[in-house]
């Protein structure tokens, strides 16, 4: 699993003494959003939460594929069988979408060393390969490091051991990392995002030899629309306190003249409760996706949530899959 580099909000807790659902409710009130990481000898658990909902729960046995859920039940079942060491990380409201909806990934088999290649040279190589994934950097002989995230070769945000919130775009943080690397050795672990499954947060085993050459970074339109819709649902639900898909579907009907492909009676697509969109065969997929995005923004504007929603999608690293199709996501 990939864990934020920031210093934990709480550490050293034992799951035996915790009532998980009540504890998470307490954290939602105290810090708002973050993740709860549970570690045992043969299993790891992750729960991402915001101030109101469980964003995603992840369970992974050693050497097996991770399993995800929108409920706490699989995690609670694991906690009932053995004790875990529990650590809490704060993630800011924008970063929680990035971490909680991170696609599956595989780590490269080889760990690189800073004595073999400098960070700037490595980044140049990743840029040339249009790499999408992360670079996990651990400094030797000191408790510092960073995770740099990339989209099609472009460095986006970073998680830094001296930072806060889990997703910093700051040049100052990146420059501080460079200063530390100038006087300290480090190791580099490369992880590439996968596109085969939108529901698996991590592929296993992590020592796959597949390199970043094969990274495609969410080129599938259906995955991109689902990720966008999950952000929409999370943001709007906090304001209207009911299913955000109800006003969205009404907006579809209100704008059928503009987006005829959204007419539910034509049955060109299906929008499910979790934000998944399935397309019928031989339909204008990009036209449907563009209409969904535009209508979602209309609902956001009606509820005066533009600032929060824009901040969330601006931090959403996968939006290029829509923008490269001419769909304006972060307006």
C-alpha positions in Angstrom: 0.0 0.0 0.0 1.0 3.6 -0.5 0.9 5.7 2.7 1.3 9.5 3.0 4.7 10.7 3.9 3.4 13.4 6.2 3.9 12.9 10.0 0.9 11.0 11.4 -1.8 12.9 13.3 -1.9 9.9 15.7 0.3 6.8 15.9 0.9 3.8 18.0 -2.8 2.9 18.6 -4.0 -0.7 19.0 -7.1 -1.7 17.2 -8.1 -4.0 20.1 -9.2 -1.0 22.1 -11.0 0.8 19.3 -14.6 0.8 18.2 -13.9 1.6 14.5 -17.1 3.3 13.4 -17.3 5.4 16.5 -13.6 6.3 16.3 -13.9 7.4 12.7 -16.9 9.5 13.6 -14.7 11.2 16.2 -12.0 11.8 13.7 -14.5 13.2 11.2 -15.5 15.8 13.8 -11.9 16.5 15.0 -9.8 16.6 11.8 -12.5 16.4 9.0 -10.7 14.2 6.5 -7.9 11.7 6.4 -7.0 8.1 6.4 -6.7 5.3 9.0 -4.0 2.8 8.3 -4.0 -0.5 10.1 -1.0 -2.9 9.9 -0.6 -6.5 11.0 2.1 -9.1 10.1 0.1 -10.5 7.2 -2.5 -7.8 6.3 -2.9 -4.1 5.8 -6.1 -2.0 6.0 -6.8 1.5 4.9 -9.9 3.7 5.4 -10.2 7.0 3.7 -12.8 9.4 5.1 -14.0 12.9 4.8 -16.0 15.0 7.3 -19.2 13.1 6.5 -18.6 9.9 4.6 -16.4 6.9 4.1 -14.6 7.6 0.8 -13.1 4.1 0.4 -12.0 1.1 2.5 -9.2 -1.1 1.4 -8.0 -4.5 2.6 -4.9 -6.3 1.4 -3.4 -9.6 2.4 0.4 -10.0 1.8 1.1 -11.0 -1.8 -2.6 -10.7 -2.9 -4.6 -8.1 -4.8 -6.2 -5.4 -2.7 -10.0 -5.4 -2.2 -12.0 -2.2 -2.0 -15.3 -1.3 -0.5 -17.5 1.7 0.1 -18.4 0.4 3.5 -16.4 -0.4 6.7 -17.7 -4.0 6.9 -14.6 -5.8 5.4 -12.3 -3.8 7.6 -14.4 -4.5 10.7 -14.3 -8.2 9.9 -10.5 -8.1 9.7 -10.2 -6.2 13.0 -12.4 -8.7 14.7 -9.9 -11.5 14.0 -6.6 -10.0 15.2 -5.0 -6.8 16.5 -3.5 -4.1 14.2 -1.2 -1.2 14.8 -3.2 1.9 13.9 -1.9 5.1 12.5 -4.0 8.2 11.5 -3.0 10.7 8.8 -4.7 14.0 8.1 -5.5 14.7 4.4 -6.9 18.1 3.4 -10.4 18.2 1.8 -8.9 18.4 -1.7 -6.3 15.7 -1.3 -8.8 13.2 0.1 -10.3 12.8 -3.3 -6.8 12.1 -4.8 -5.8 9.5 -2.3 -9.2 8.0 -1.8 -9.7 7.4 -5.5 -6.2 6.6 -6.5 -6.1 3.9 -9.3 -4.4 0.6 -9.0 -0.6 0.6 -9.4 2.4 -1.7 -9.7 5.8 -1.0 -8.3 8.8 -1.6 -10.5 11.0 -4.5 -9.4 14.2 -2.5 -9.2 14.9 0.2 -6.6 17.1 3.0 -7.9 19.7 4.9 -5.9 20.5 8.5 -6.0 24.2 7.6 -6.5 23.1 6.0 -9.8 20.9 8.8 -11.1 20.0 12.2 -9.9 16.4 13.2 -9.3 16.3 15.8 -12.1 17.7 13.3 -14.6 15.2 10.7 -13.5 12.3 13.1 -13.9 13.5 14.0 -17.4 13.3 10.3 -18.3 9.8 10.0 -16.8 8.8 13.1 -18.8 10.0 11.6 -22.1 8.1 8.4 -21.4 4.9 10.3 -20.6 4.9 8.5 -17.3 1.8 8.5 -15.0 2.3 7.2 -11.5 4.5 8.1 -8.5 8.1 8.3 -7.4 8.5 7.2 -3.8 11.7 8.8 -2.4 13.3 7.8 0.9 16.3 9.5 2.2 19.0 7.4 3.8 20.1 7.9 7.4 17.3 10.3 8.2 13.5 10.1 8.7 12.5 12.1 5.6 11.1 11.5 2.2 8.5 12.3 -0.4 6.1 10.9 -2.9 5.9 12.8 -6.2 2.9 12.2 -8.4 3.1 12.4 -12.2 0.5 12.6 -15.0 1.8 11.9 -18.5 5.2 13.0 -17.5 4.2 16.2 -15.7 4.9 16.4 -12.0 1.8 17.4 -10.2 1.6 17.3 -6.4 3.8 15.8 -3.7 3.4 14.2 -0.3 6.3 15.4 1.9 7.5 14.2 5.3 7.7 17.9 6.5 4.3 18.8 4.9 0.7 18.7 5.8 -2.4 17.6 4.0 -1.1 15.0 1.6 -1.0 16.9 -1.7 1.3 19.9 -2.0 1.9 21.6 -5.4 4.4 24.0 -3.7 7.7 24.7 -5.5 9.2 25.4 -2.0 8.5 21.8 -0.9 10.0 20.4 -4.0 13.1 22.7 -3.7 13.5 21.6 -0.1 13.6 18.0 -1.3 16.3 18.9 -3.8 18.4 20.5 -1.1 18.1 17.4 1.1 19.1 15.2 -1.8 22.2 17.3 -2.5 23.7 16.3 0.9 21.9 12.9 1.5 21.7 9.6 -0.3 18.3 8.3 -1.3 16.4 5.5 -2.9 13.7 5.8 -5.6 10.8 3.4 -6.0 8.7 3.8 -9.1 5.0 2.9 -9.2 2.9 3.1 -12.4 -0.8 3.6 -12.4 -2.8 0.9 -14.1 -6.0 1.2 -16.1 -7.4 -2.4 -16.1 -9.6 -1.9 -13.1 -11.1 1.3 -11.7 -12.0 -0.4 -8.5 -8.6 -1.8 -7.4 -6.5 0.8 -5.5 -3.4 -1.3 -5.7 -2.2 -4.2 -7.8 -0.3 -7.1 -6.4 2.3 -8.3 -6.3 4.1 -5.0 -6.0 7.4 -6.3 -7.4 6.2 -6.5 -11.0 8.9 -5.8 -13.5 6.5 -3.9 -15.8 8.1 -0.5 -16.3 6.6 3.0 -16.8 6.6 2.4 -20.6 3.2 0.7 -20.3 1.5 3.5 -18.2 -1.7 4.8 -19.9 -3.2 6.8 -17.1 -6.9 6.5 -17.2 -7.5 6.9 -20.9 -10.8 5.1 -20.6 -13.7 7.5 -20.8 -15.9 5.5 -18.5 -13.3 5.5 -15.7 -12.7 9.2 -16.0 -16.5 10.0 -15.9 -16.9 7.7 -12.8 -14.0 9.5 -11.0 -15.6 12.9 -11.8 -19.0 11.8 -10.6 -17.6 10.5 -7.3 -16.1 13.9 -6.6 -19.4 15.6 -7.6 -21.4 13.3 -5.2 -19.0 13.8 -2.3 -19.0 17.6 -2.6 -22.7 18.1 -3.3 -23.9 15.7 -0.6 -22.4 17.8 2.1 -24.6 20.7 1.1 -28.0 19.2 0.2 -27.9 16.2 2.5 -29.7 13.9 0.0 -28.8 11.9 -3.1 -27.0 14.4 -5.4 -28.0 12.3 -8.4 -31.7 13.4 -8.0 -31.1 17.1 -8.9 -28.5 16.0 -11.5 -31.0 13.8 -13.3 -33.6 16.5 -13.2 -31.0 18.9 -14.8 -30.6 16.3 -17.5 -34.3 16.6 -18.2 -34.2 20.4 -18.1 -31.5 20.5 -20.7 -32.6 17.8 -23.1 -32.8 20.3 -26.0 -29.1 21.0 -25.4 -28.0 17.4 -24.6 -30.4 15.1 -26.4 -28.2 12.1 -25.7 -29.0 12.5 -22.0 -32.7 11.7 -22.6 -33.3 8.7 -20.3 -35.9 7.3 -22.6 -33.3 6.8 -25.4 -31.4 4.5 -23.1 -28.0 5.4 -24.5 -26.4 5.2 -21.1 -27.0 4.2 -17.4 -25.9 6.3 -14.5 -25.5 4.2 -11.3 -25.7 5.3 -7.7 -21.9 5.1 -7.3 -21.3 7.4 -10.2 -20.5 4.6 -12.7 -21.7 5.4 -16.3 -22.2 2.5 -18.7 -22.6 3.3 -22.3 -24.8 1.4 -24.8 -23.1 0.2 -28.1 -22.5 2.7 -30.8 -23.5 5.8 -28.9 -21.9 9.3 -28.8 -19.9 8.6 -25.6 -18.0 11.9 -25.6 -21.2 13.9 -26.1 -22.8 12.1 -23.2 -19.8 12.7 -21.0 -19.7 16.4 -21.9 -23.4 16.7 -21.0 -23.0 15.0 -17.7 -20.0 17.2 -16.8 -21.9 20.4 -17.8 -25.1 19.4 -15.9 -23.1 18.5 -12.9 -21.6 22.0 -12.9 -25.1 23.5 -13.1 -26.1 21.6 -10.0 -22.9 22.8 -8.3 -23.6 26.4 -9.3 -27.3 26.2 -8.1 -26.0 25.2 -4.7 -23.2 27.8 -4.7 -20.5 25.1 -4.4 -18.3 26.4 -7.2 -15.2 27.2 -5.1 -15.2 23.8 -3.2 -15.9 21.8 -6.4 -13.3 23.6 -8.4 -10.7 23.1 -5.7 -11.5 19.4 -5.7 -11.3 18.9 -9.5 -8.2 21.0 -9.8 -6.5 18.6 -7.4 -8.0 15.6 -9.2 -5.0 14.4 -11.3 -7.1 12.4 -13.7 -9.1 15.2 -15.3 -6.8 15.2 -18.4 -8.6 12.1 -19.6 -11.7 14.4 -20.1 -9.9 17.6 -21.0 -8.0 16.0 -23.8 -11.4 15.2 -25.3 -12.4 18.9 -25.1 -14.5 18.5 -22.0 -14.1 21.5 -19.6 -13.8 19.9 -16.2 -12.4 22.7 -14.0 -14.1 25.8 -15.3 
